Amino acid sequence: MADLFASLFAPETRADPYPMYRQVRARGEVLVLNDNFIVVSGHDEATSVLRDPAFGHPEREVLPDPDENEPVDADGKVIRSFLGLNPPDHTRLRRLVSKAFTPRTIERLAPRIETLAHELVEAAKEKGEADLMTEIAKPLPVIVISELLGVPLADRDRFAAWSNAMARALDPAFLVPEDVLREAVRARREFVAYFRELAGERRRRPTEDLLSDLVAVSDSGDSLSEGELVITVMLLLIAGHETTTNLIGNGVLALLDHPEQLHALTAERSLAAQTVEEVLRYDSPVQLTMRTALAPTSIGDVPVGQGAEAIILIGAANRDPRSHEDPDRFDVKRPPGRHLAFGQGIHFCLGAPLARLEAKTLLLALTERAHSFHQSALPTWSPTVTLRGPASLPLSFK
C-alpha cells in the first residue's frame, strides 16, 4: 500500500497520473493508510467528504512573534483565506468577498478577455512558433486578474512570479521541498508588503477596480481587516492565474491528442462551453485537495476518527466509472456532468465563472482556424501535484 501511495506522487507519474489512479481506485474508493490518513478516489465518496460539515480545516496556528508581513488577527492566529477556514469564519469572509466579486463583474470582463485572447493568438501565429503556456495560457489570466484587481502594468511580472512561487507550495506538506517552501514564504511576504501598500493607496484614493471594491465592501457594519484583504487578494491571484493557465493548457493538449474532438469543436463552435466542462472532468487543473475530520465521522461505511486527514484525489474521482460512462474517453459532446474540478459544498470555487469564461474564449480564438496549428514537441509538466498542467507546450502555426 505504501509503495502504491508513493507512486501516486512520483515524478514519472506527472505526465499521466490516471493509470495510477485506476490502481488506487481498484484497491477501494476509500483507502485507510493508517489511523490518521485516508485516500479518497471515488466520485460519490469525494463528493460526500467535500459536502460534509464534519470535514474541514485544522485550527489556525498562532505566531508568537509575527512581523508586519505575516498577517495575524487580534489573537495572534495566522489569517487564512476563506478557502482554508471553517464556518462561521468562512461564511463571514466569503459573504464579504462575494459582495465585490459578483457575476456582473465577470460579465463586464467578457469583451476585454476576447480582445486579449485574439491578440495573444495572433501574435503567436505571426511568429510561426510559440509555447502555448508562456505566450498564451499564462499571460491571459495574469493580465485579466491584474486588470481586475488594478495592479499597475509595470508590476505584473512580479505578480506572476509571486503567484508561481506560492502555487508550488500548495502540495501536501510532505511533498514540498524545503527550498520550495522557503521561496514560497519569501514570495508571500513580498506579496503582503506590496498589497498592504497598494490597498492603502486605494483606501485613500479609490479607483474602479476590484481592490478598491474589496477595501470598501461592508456588511451590517462588518468589513475586511487589512490582513484579510491582503490574504483574499492572494487567493484571487493564485486561483485566478495558476488554475486557469492549467485549464487552458490541459484543454489544448487534450484537443491536440484527440484530433476528431478538435474537428468537432471547430465545426460546431457552440460546443466551446461544453468542451471546457469536459476538460475540467477529463484532466482537472486541480488534482487533489485535503480535509481534516473535525469530529468522529465516516466516509460511506469507513469510520474516520477525529483529526484524521483525507486526501481527495479529484482527478481520480472525475474518472470514476461508477459516475461517468467510459471515463477515460475525451468527448466534447459529453453531456456536462458532476465533475469536482471546482470542488463542492461551501468551498465551491468562487472564481469558476471567470475561469470558464477565459478558457472558453481562448479555445474559440485558438480554434478559429484549427488546421493552422499543431504540436511541435512533447510537453513538459509542472512539478506540482496539486495543480496539474503543462509547463511548456510548443506549437507551430502555418
Summary of the structure (lengths in Angstrom):
residues: 398
radius of gyration: 21.0
end to end distance: 49.2
largest distance: 60.9
contacts: 1281
relative contact order: 0.18
helix: 55%
strand: 13%
